Amino acid sequence: VFKNSWGAGPVIFNPENAKAYRKWIGYRYKDYYNVIWIMGGDRNPRENTDDVEVWRQMAEGVVEGVGGNQHALMSFHPQPKEGGGSSTWFQQDKWLDFNMHQTGHCANQGTYKHITHDYGLNPIKPVLDGEPLYEDHPNCFNAKELGYSVPEDIRRIMYWNVFAGACGQTYGCHDVWQMYTVERDGINGPLRPWPIALDLPMANQVQHLKNLMLSRPYLSRIPDQSMVLELQEENSDYVIATRDEKGSFAMIYFPTGKTAVLNLSSLSGNKLNTWWYDPRTGTAYEGKKKKKANNIKILPPTSGKGNDWVL
């Protein structure tokens, strides 16, 4: 659509041919139910151009080709930016079924703030981080000074996002997306061939987040940061909370196992059963019973970098 700071072109699409092409390709795949349509191409529309209208016409062409909005699950893939991602341009568009962010490839950013932004918009739409920090990725594209991503950084981002209200989470691997092998020139310093990278720690540990979230009612879950009483710095220690809207359960994520003071008064019942869930192994350990209180100090089983826990 446009080359901007990267890409070789040629620039092909305008609002007129964009809709015609997408109508054709939508019709071609209208009978396939395993297709998720992603507009955007990892680019943000430029101001004072027809970029927004190009993407809008593409999306509406798909809708027409497949036979209606109900037949096309669709979003938009932006580049990193502050505040909203896809919602910046398309929040009111009927074709945009869920919002998407790209929070980029830096380890120490408050990705949960992006999810919180979109969670509060109207009309209400699901939101997720479509391109977070990848496993084996150079941090901020600067491996020499900042090294590569490590599993605890990726876990922290995943749990932050989902507990902040995301409907799910994307996992990526720097070696795998480019199908790197030693016979190829790697992009941005891949560390190992992609078949070996399939067995990296987070490629397996991401399932533990899914299993945890599906172990409790899914559609009645809400974010509730009021459960964490202390004023927190926005760093890697940031504790984040989510719960059932009627108080049947809560989950609090401790990225580094630091002690936190919690308000449990929003939970139902006077005596609370507790478990500690290990995001590294997917194992749950029964904890001590707690009396419901609006001010209770909680100490996770272990602490320090890489010692993340869910209560």
LONU-250489 format. One line per 5 residues: number of its first residue (from 0); their letters; for each residue x, y, z of N, C-alpha, C. Coordinates in steps of 0.05 Angstrom, whole numbers. Each point is the difference from the previous one (the first is absolute). Layout:
NUM) A) X:Y:Z:X:Y:Z:X:Y:Z | ... .
! end
This chain:
0) VFKNS) 17:-24:0:-17:24:0:17:25:0 | 20:1:18:20:21:-2:26:-11:12 | 22:11:-9:26:-10:8:10:12:26 | -7:26:4:7:13:25:30:-4:5 | 8:-11:24:28:-3:6:11:-27:-8 .
5) WGAGP) -17:-18:-9:10:-26:-8:-18:-12:-21 | 11:-19:-15:-14:-13:-22:9:10:-27 | -1:-17:-20:10:6:-26:-22:8:-20 | -25:-5:7:-22:6:-18:-2:-21:-21 | -15:5:-22:-12:26:-7:-26:5:16 .
10) VIFNP) -8:26:1:-25:7:12:-22:-6:-20 | -19:-17:8:-21:-10:-19:-27:11:7 | -8:0:25:-28:4:7:-8:29:4 | -25:5:-8:-14:25:6:-28:-9:9 | -17:19:9:-26:-8:10:-17:-15:-20 .
15) ENAKA) 3:5:-25:-17:-13:-20:8:-29:-5 | 26:-4:-6:7:-28:-6:4:-17:25 | 3:13:23:2:-15:25:-25:-15:5 | -23:13:-3:-26:-13:5:-5:-22:-21 | 7:5:-24:-5:-20:-21:17:-25:5 .
20) YRKWI) 25:3:8:17:-23:5:-10:-15:24 | -7:14:22:-9:-14:24:-27:-14:-4 | -17:12:-16:-25:-13:-6:5:-26:-14 | 19:0:-18:7:-25:-15:12:-21:19 | 18:9:17:14:-20:17:-19:-9:23 .
25) GYRYK) -18:18:8:-20:-8:20:-18:-21:-11 | -9:3:-24:-18:-19:-13:15:-27:-4 | 25:2:-7:16:-24:-4:1:-18:24 | 1:12:24:3:-15:25:-25:0:18 | -23:7:-12:-24:4:16:-10:-26:13 .
30) DYYNV) 7:-23:-10:-9:-25:11:20:-12:21 | 21:14:5:20:-9:20:-5:14:27 | -2:-17:21:-7:12:26:25:1:18 | 23:-6:-10:25:2:15:17:24:-8 | -13:20:-12:15:24:-9:-6:23:19 .
35) IWIMG) 21:13:9:-2:26:15:12:21:-18 | -16:20:-6:9:21:-19:13:23:15 | 25:5:-7:16:21:13:7:22:-20 | -11:23:3:7:24:-16:26:12:12 | 12:18:-14:20:17:11:29:-5:-8 .
40) GDRNP) 7:-25:-2:27:-6:-10:23:11:17 | -4:3:27:22:9:17:7:29:-7 | -20:16:-7:5:28:-6:-22:18:12 | 7:23:10:-20:19:9:-7:20:-22 | -26:5:-4:-8:19:-20:13:27:5 .
45) RENTD) 9:13:-21:12:27:2:-21:21:0 | 6:22:14:-19:23:0:0:13:-27 | -22:13:-7:-3:15:-24:5:-17:-26 | -8:-25:2:1:-18:-23:-26:-16:-2 | -3:-16:-20:-24:-17:-2:5:-28:11 .
50) DVEVW) 21:-3:17:7:-27:11:-24:-12:15 | -13:15:17:-22:-10:16:-22:-11:-19 | -6:16:-21:-21:-8:-18:8:-25:-16 | 26:-3:-6:9:-24:-14:-6:-25:17 | 7:1:26:-4:-23:17:-30:-4:4 .
55) RQMAE) -15:21:3:-28:-2:4:-14:-13:-24 | 8:8:-23:-12:-12:-25:9:-29:-3 | 24:-7:8:9:-28:0:-18:-16:18 | -4:9:24:-16:-15:20:-29:-3:-10 | -11:22:-10:-28:-1:-9:-3:-18:-25 .
60) GVVEG) 21:-1:-16:0:-19:-22:-1:-29:9 | 16:-7:20:-1:-27:11:-28:-6:10 | -12:18:16:-26:-4:11:-20:-6:-23 | 1:16:-21:-18:-4:-23:5:-27:-13 | 26:-7:-3:7:-25:-13:-9:-25:15 .
65) VGGNQ) 2:1:27:-7:-24:15:-30:-1:6 | -14:22:-4:-29:-1:4:-9:12:26 | 15:18:12:-9:14:24:20:-1:23 | -3:19:18:19:1:23:1:-25:16 | -23:-14:2:-1:-24:17:17:-23:-11 .
70) HALMS) 10:3:-24:16:-21:-13:30:7:-1 | 8:22:11:28:8:-1:9:11:27 | 17:-16:13:13:9:25:24:17:-8 | 0:26:9:19:19:-12:11:19:20 | 26:7:-4:13:21:16:20:15:-17 .
75) FHPQP) 17:16:13:20:17:-14:26:-2:15 | 22:-4:-14:26:-3:12:16:26:-3 | 2:15:22:15:25:-1:29:-4:8 | 16:21:-3:26:1:12:-2:11:28 | 21:-2:16:-2:11:28:-6:30:0 .
80) KEGGG) -17:7:19:-6:28:5:-12:3:28 | -1:25:9:-12:5:26:-30:-2:-1 | -13:-7:22:-29:-1:1:-11:-23:-16 | -20:6:-16:-13:-21:-15:16:-10:-24 | -6:-24:-9:12:-11:-24:-20:3:-23 .
85) SSTWF) -12:-22:-7:-21:0:-21:-23:19:6 | -5:4:26:-23:17:8:4:29:-7 | 25:8:-4:6:28:-7:-15:9:-25 | -2:-18:-19:-12:7:-26:-27:-14:-5 | -5:-24:12:-22:-16:-9:-19:-9:22 .
90) QQDKW) 2:12:23:-17:-9:22:-30:-1:-6 | -9:19:-16:-29:2:-7:-8:-16:-24 | 19:-13:-14:-6:-15:-24:-12:-27:8 | -21:-8:-13:-14:-25:6:18:-24:-7 | 17:3:-20:16:-23:-8:22:-7:20 .
95) LDFNM) 7:19:18:21:-5:20:-12:-15:23 | 5:-27:0:-13:-17:21:16:1:26 | 26:3:-1:16:2:25:23:18:-6 | 9:14:21:23:18:-2:26:-15:4 | 21:11:-14:26:-12:1:21:21:5 .
100) HQTGH) 19:-7:17:24:17:5:25:-15:-10 | 20:16:-6:27:-11:-1:16:16:21 | 7:-14:22:14:14:21:30:-1:-4 | 9:-15:-21:28:2:-8:17:-20:14 | 26:5:-1:19:-21:8:20:11:21 .
105) CANQG) -10:16:19:15:9:23:-11:-14:25 | 18:-7:18:-8:-16:23:-13:16:22 | 7:25:3:-8:15:24:-20:23:-6 | -22:-8:-12:-21:20:-6:-27:-10:11 | -16:19:10:-25:-7:12:-22:-7:-20 .
110) TYKHI) 2:-23:-12:-18:-8:-21:-29:0:9 | -5:-5:25:-27:-1:11:-15:27:-4 | 15:22:-2:-13:26:-4:-14:2:-27 | 11:-13:-20:-13:0:-26:-26:-16:0 | 1:-23:14:-25:-16:3:-21:15:15 .
115) THDYG) 8:13:22:-19:16:16:-13:22:-16 | 16:12:-17:-11:22:-17:-23:-10:-17 | 4:-22:-14:-21:-10:-18:-23:-13:15 | 6:-12:23:-21:-13:16:-22:20:8 | 7:25:3:-19:20:9:-15:15:-22 .
120) LNPIK) 4:-8:-26:-12:14:-22:-28:-10:-5 | -16:17:-14:-26:-8:-10:-1:4:-30 | -12:-18:-16:-13:-24:10:21:-20:11 | -9:-17:19:19:-19:12:8:-21:-20 | 26:-4:-3:11:-20:-18:23:-15:14 .
125) PVLDG) 3:-26:-5:23:-14:11:26:13:-9 | 21:-4:15:26:12:-7:22:-20:7 | 21:-1:-16:23:-16:7:26:12:-11 | 22:-9:11:27:8:-9:8:-19:-23 | -2:10:-24:5:-17:-24:29:-4:-6 .
130) EPLYE) 18:18:10:29:-4:-4:14:11:24 | 3:-17:21:16:7:23:29:-8:-4 | 16:3:21:28:-9:-1:1:-30:-7 | 16:-6:-20:3:-28:-9:22:-14:16 | -2:-26:2:21:-16:12:25:1:-19 .
135) DHPNC) 23:1:13:26:1:-15:3:26:-16 | -14:21:7:1:25:-16:20:19:13 | 16:15:-15:17:21:12:-18:21:13 | 6:6:26:-16:20:14:3:27:-13 | -23:11:-7:0:26:-14:18:1:-24 .
140) FNAKE) 3:-23:-13:17:-3:-24:29:7:5 | 8:-2:25:27:8:8:13:-22:17 | 8:-22:-14:11:-23:15:26:6:13 | 16:17:-13:27:6:10:-1:12:28 | -19:19:5:-1:13:25:-21:-11:19 .
145) LGYSV) -22:-11:-11:-22:-9:16:-5:-30:1 | 15:-15:-17:-3:-28:0:-26:-9:-13 | -8:-25:5:-23:-12:-13:-22:-5:21 | -24:-3:-9:-23:-5:18:5:-27:15 | -11:-1:24:1:-24:16:-28:-7:8 .
150) PEDIR) -5:-26:8:-27:-9:5:-16:17:20 | 14:9:22:-15:15:20:-11:26:-10 | 14:12:-19:-10:25:-12:-25:-5:-17 | 0:-22:-15:-23:-6:-17:-24:-9:17 | 5:-15:21:-22:-8:18:-12:24:13 .
155) RIMYW) 16:19:9:-10:24:14:-18:15:-19 | 8:4:-24:-16:15:-20:-27:-15:-5 | 1:-26:-3:-24:-15:-5:-20:2:22 | 9:-4:25:-18:0:23:-10:29:5 | 18:19:-3:-9:28:3:-23:6:-19 .
160) NVFAG) 3:-7:-25:-20:7:-21:-26:-13:6 | 0:-26:5:-25:-15:4:-14:10:26 | 15:4:21:-12:8:25:-10:29:-2 | 11:16:-19:-10:27:-4:-26:1:-16 | -8:-24:-11:-26:-1:-14:2:-10:-28 .
165) ACGQT) 24:-9:-9:2:-10:-27:-16:-26:-3 | -11:-5:-24:-15:-24:-5:18:-24:-5 | 25:4:-4:19:-21:-5:28:12:-3 | 18:-16:-11:28:10:-2:14:-15:-23 | 17:15:-14:16:-12:-22:27:-7:10 .
170) YGCHD) 10:-22:-10:28:-8:5:15:0:-27 | 25:10:0:16:0:-24:29:-8:7 | 14:-10:-19:28:-7:3:16:12:-23 | 22:13:6:16:14:-20:13:-19:-20 | 7:-24:9:12:-19:-18:-21:-13:-19 .
175) VWQMY) -24:-3:11:-21:-14:-15:-14:17:-21 | -6:25:7:-15:16:-20:15:2:-26 | 26:1:1:16:3:-25:10:-27:-10 | -9:-22:13:8:-27:-8:31:-1:-4 | 14:10:20:29:2:-2:14:-28:-1 .
180) TVERD) 19:-3:-18:19:-22:0:28:11:-5 | 19:-17:6:28:10:-3:8:5:-28 | -16:-10:-19:6:6:-29:-11:27:-9 | -15:13:17:-12:26:-7:13:23:15 | -3:24:-12:8:24:14:-22:8:19 .
185) GINGP) 5:0:26:-20:6:20:-7:29:1 | -24:7:9:-9:27:4:2:7:29 | 14:21:7:3:9:28:10:-21:19 | 20:-15:-9:15:-18:17:-14:-23:13 | -13:-18:-15:-12:-23:13:21:-18:13 .
190) LRPWP) -8:-14:21:20:-15:16:3:-29:-8 | -21:-12:-12:1:-29:-5:-19:-7:-23 | 4:-22:-13:-19:-8:-22:-28:-5:11 | -20:6:-17:-27:0:10:-10:-28:10 | 9:-23:-11:-9:-25:11:8:-4:29 .
195) IALDL) 24:10:7:9:-2:28:-15:20:17 | -7:23:-10:-14:20:15:-29:-8:8 | -10:-20:-14:-27:-10:6:-2:-10:29 | 23:-7:12:0:-11:27:11:19:20 | 0:26:-6:8:20:20:-19:1:23 .
200) PMANQ) 8:10:23:-17:-1:24:-28:12:-4 | -2:24:-11:-26:13:-2:-18:-13:-21 | 11:-14:-19:-16:-15:-19:-17:-21:14 | 9:-9:23:-15:-19:16:-15:14:23 | 12:21:12:-12:12:23:-25:17:-6 .
205) VQHLK) -3:9:-25:-23:17:-6:-26:-15:4 | 0:-27:-2:-24:-15:4:-10:2:29 | 18:5:19:-8:2:28:-18:24:5 | 5:21:-14:-18:24:2:-28:-7:-10 | -1:-13:-23:-26:-8:-11:-15:-19:19 .
210) NLMLS) 15:-20:10:-13:-19:18:-10:13:26 | 15:19:10:-9:15:24:-25:15:-5 | -1:15:-22:-23:17:-5:-25:-17:-6 | 3:-23:-12:-23:-17:-6:-8:-18:23 | 15:1:22:-7:-15:24:-22:13:16 .
215) RPYLS) -6:25:-6:-21:15:13:-19:12:-21 | -24:9:8:-18:12:-19:14:22:-16 | -3:-1:-26:16:17:-18:-14:27:-6 | -25:-1:-6:-14:25:-10:-9:19:22 | 2:-9:25:-8:17:23:25:13:13 .
220) RIPDQ) 23:-4:-11:25:11:12:4:29:-7 | 8:16:19:6:28:-4:27:7:12 | 13:21:-10:24:10:14:-8:16:25 | 15:-1:21:-6:15:24:25:7:15 | 13:22:-8:25:8:12:-3:12:27 .
225) SMVLE) -26:6:8:-5:10:27:6:-21:21 | 4:-25:-8:6:-21:20:29:3:10 | 17:14:-15:28:4:9:1:28:12 | 5:1:26:-4:25:15:24:19:-3 | 24:-10:-2:23:18:1:4:15:-26 .
230) LQEEN) 10:24:2:8:15:-23:25:-13:-12 | -1:-8:-25:22:-16:-11:15:16:-21 | 26:-4:-1:16:10:-22:-6:-17:-25 | 1:12:-23:-5:-14:-25:27:-13:-9 | 6:-22:12:24:-15:-7:-6:-30:0 .
235) SDYVI) 20:-16:0:-4:-29:-3:-13:-13:24 | -2:14:22:-13:-11:24:-30:4:1 | -11:13:-20:-28:9:1:-20:-23:4 | -14:0:22:-20:-21:6:-27:8:-12 | -13:-19:-12:-25:6:-15:-22:-20:7 .
240) ATRDE) -25:8:1:-22:-17:10:-23:-1:-20 | -13:-23:0:-25:-4:-15:-18:-17:17 | -26:2:-5:-19:-16:16:-26:-5:-15 | -16:-17:11:-28:-4:-10:-16:24:8 | -18:9:-17:-15:24:5:-18:-2:25 .
245) KGSFA) -8:-25:8:-16:-4:24:17:-10:23 | 26:-2:-4:18:-6:23:4:-29:6 | -7:-18:-19:4:-29:6:29:-8:-1 | 17:15:-13:29:-6:0:15:26:-7 | 25:-1:7:19:22:-8:27:-13:-7 .
250) MIYFP) 15:13:-16:27:-8:-6:18:25:1 | 22:-3:15:19:23:3:27:-10:-9 | 12:14:-19:26:-8:-11:22:16:12 | 20:-14:10:24:12:13:24:-6:-18 | 9:19:-17:22:-6:-19:26:-8:12 .
255) TGKTA) 6:11:24:26:-6:12:-3:-10:29 | -24:-8:7:-5:-11:27:2:19:22 | -2:26:-5:2:20:22:-25:-1:17 | 3:8:25:-23:2:18:-18:22:-9 | -26:-5:3:-20:21:-8:-23:0:21 .
260) VLNLS) -13:23:2:-23:2:18:-25:1:-18 | -18:-19:6:-24:-4:-17:-26:7:15 | -19:9:-15:-27:4:9:-18:-22:-11 | -8:-19:16:-16:-23:-9:-29:3:6 | -9:24:7:-28:4:8:-20:-4:-23 .
265) SLSGN) 9:1:-25:-18:-4:-23:-7:-29:-5 | 13:-18:15:-5:-29:-4:-24:-9:17 | -14:-20:-10:-23:-10:15:9:-20:21 | -15:-2:21:7:-19:22:19:13:19 | 0:-10:25:17:11:21:27:-15:3 .
270) KLNTW) 0:-25:-8:25:-16:0:8:-7:-29 | 25:4:-6:9:-3:-28:20:-22:-2 | -4:-18:-19:20:-20:-7:21:13:-18 | 25:-7:3:21:11:-16:17:-22:-13 | 11:7:-23:20:-16:-13:22:18:-11 .
275) WYDPR) 24:-11:-3:21:14:-14:5:-15:-26 | -2:14:-22:4:-11:-27:27:8:-11 | 15:-20:-9:27:4:-10:-2:4:-31 | 5:24:-10:-2:4:-29:22:-14:-16 | 21:-10:13:21:-14:-14:-7:-29:-5 .
280) TGTAY) -16:-12:18:-6:-28:-3:-29:-6:-3 | -18:19:6:-28:-5:-1:-11:-16:24 | 16:-1:21:-8:-15:24:-12:19:20 | -22:-10:14:-12:16:21:5:-13:27 | 6:16:20:6:-9:27:-21:12:19 .
285) EGKKK) -12:-17:15:-21:10:19:13:17:21 | -12:24:5:10:18:20:-17:0:25 | 6:18:18:-15:3:25:-27:13:-5 | -20:-8:16:-25:14:-2:3:28:11 | -15:19:-12:2:28:9:-28:10:8 .
290) KKANN) -1:17:19:-24:15:7:-2:23:-19 | -24:5:-10:-4:24:-17:7:25:15 | 16:17:-12:8:25:13:6:20:-21 | -1:25:8:5:22:-19:29:10:2 | 16:-14:16:28:7:2:16:-24:10 .
295) IKILP) 12:-15:-18:14:-24:8:27:-2:-15 | 21:-5:14:27:-2:-12:4:-28:-10 | 9:-2:-25:4:-26:-13:29:-2:-9 | 12:-23:8:28:-6:-8:0:-25:-17 | 8:2:-26:1:-24:-17:21:-20:10 .
300) PTSGK) -1:-25:-10:18:-21:9:30:6:-3 | 7:13:-23:28:8:-5:0:28:-12 | 23:12:-1:2:27:-11:25:4:-15 | 1:21:-16:23:6:-17:-6:-3:-29 | 18:10:-17:-5:-2:-29:-4:-29:-9 .
305) GNDWV) -22:-4:-15:-6:-27:-9:-18:-15:18 | -6:11:24:-17:-13:20:-28:13:-1 | -14:-5:-22:-27:11:-2:-20:-20:9 | -22:10:12:-21:-18:11:-27:13:-4 | -20:-17:-2:-28:9:0:-13:-10:26 .
310) L) -12:18:16:-16:-8:22:-29:-3:-9 .
! end
